[in-house]
Amino acid sequence: EIVLTQSPATLSLSPGERATLSCRASQSVSSYLAWYQQKPGQAPRLLIYDAFNRATGIPARFSGSGSGTDFTLTISSLEPEDFAVYYCQQRNNWPPLITFGQGTRLEIK
Amino acid sequence: QVQLQESGPGLVKPSQTLSLTCTVSGGSTSSGGFYWSWIRQHPGKGLEWIGHISHSGSIYYSPSLKSRITIAVDTSKNQFSLKLSSVTAADTAVYYCARARGGSCGGDCYYYYGLNVWGQGTTVTVSS
């Protein structure tokens, strides 16, 4: 089973700053990695799929990069609404099984 | 616009079977190109994928839960369901249904573009 490790566990930044979140896979997942944002009391929202493709309606300040085992979600300039928990998610080559990382909490400094 | 809504008992007794239904509106469970999925979130914890079913009926489960899960789709009602047997307190969680764009490209090949539609989640507590 592929394990995803996210770092840091908590990231404290101010609005306007740049956020860099990391997700590392225990073995290569090619580019099959997605990112989600979850705010308290809400369902997660898909931000990025296949490592760098923004989902519909996601602002351009969100970008994804990486391949193989190391991936990054970058938020270029934090807006107040961006403070939330972020999860990465991978899918197996075969069979189609899914796993999530443990999450990174992005909090206001 | 596709919307998903979970329904089912909020309280289940230990050793019993948890049964949830997800009703799909604005779309069809018989449409190709999607995985109809269940995910749960323990209190204060991260997301755990439970399993998913394609429109063609291919079903895949989390290895850690596989022995206790049944996921099915009822296209006549435009719903899909989750049954989790022999529940314990460790199954207390918020349960989400969701839809991922994806499907087979033949043989051991599939595409998967992430869970882009989610229900609001339903809290299930396992307690006597």
Contacts between the chains, C-beta under 8 A, distances in Angstrom:
chain1	res1	chain2	res2	distance
A	1	B	63	6.6
A	32	B	112	7.0
A	34	B	114	4.1
A	34	B	115	7.7
A	36	B	47	7.6
A	36	B	114	7.9
A	36	B	115	7.4
A	38	B	47	7.8
A	43	B	96	5.8
A	43	B	98	7.7
A	43	B	118	3.8
A	43	B	119	6.6
A	43	B	120	6.0
A	43	B	121	5.6
A	44	B	47	6.6
A	44	B	96	7.8
A	44	B	115	7.3
A	44	B	118	6.3
A	45	B	118	7.6
A	46	B	114	4.6
A	46	B	115	5.9
A	46	B	116	4.6
A	48	B	114	7.8
A	49	B	112	8.0
A	49	B	113	4.8
A	49	B	114	3.7
A	49	B	116	7.9
A	50	B	113	6.8
A	50	B	114	8.0
A	53	B	113	7.7
A	55	B	114	6.6
A	55	B	116	5.8
A	56	B	116	7.2
A	87	B	46	6.5
A	87	B	47	5.6
A	89	B	47	7.7
A	89	B	49	7.8
A	89	B	114	7.3
A	89	B	115	7.7
A	91	B	112	4.7
A	93	B	108	7.8
A	94	B	108	4.3
A	94	B	109	7.6
A	94	B	110	7.3
A	95	B	60	5.5
A	95	B	108	8.0
A	96	B	35	7.2
A	96	B	52	7.4
A	96	B	60	5.4
A	96	B	102	7.2
A	96	B	110	5.1
A	96	B	112	6.3
A	97	B	49	7.6
A	97	B	60	5.9
A	97	B	62	7.1
A	97	B	63	7.3
A	98	B	37	7.7
A	98	B	49	4.1
A	98	B	52	7.5
A	98	B	112	7.9
A	99	B	49	6.3
A	100	B	46	6.0
A	100	B	47	4.4
A	100	B	48	6.9
A	100	B	49	6.3
A	101	B	46	7.3
A	102	B	46	4.8
A	103	B	46	4.7
A	103	B	47	7.7
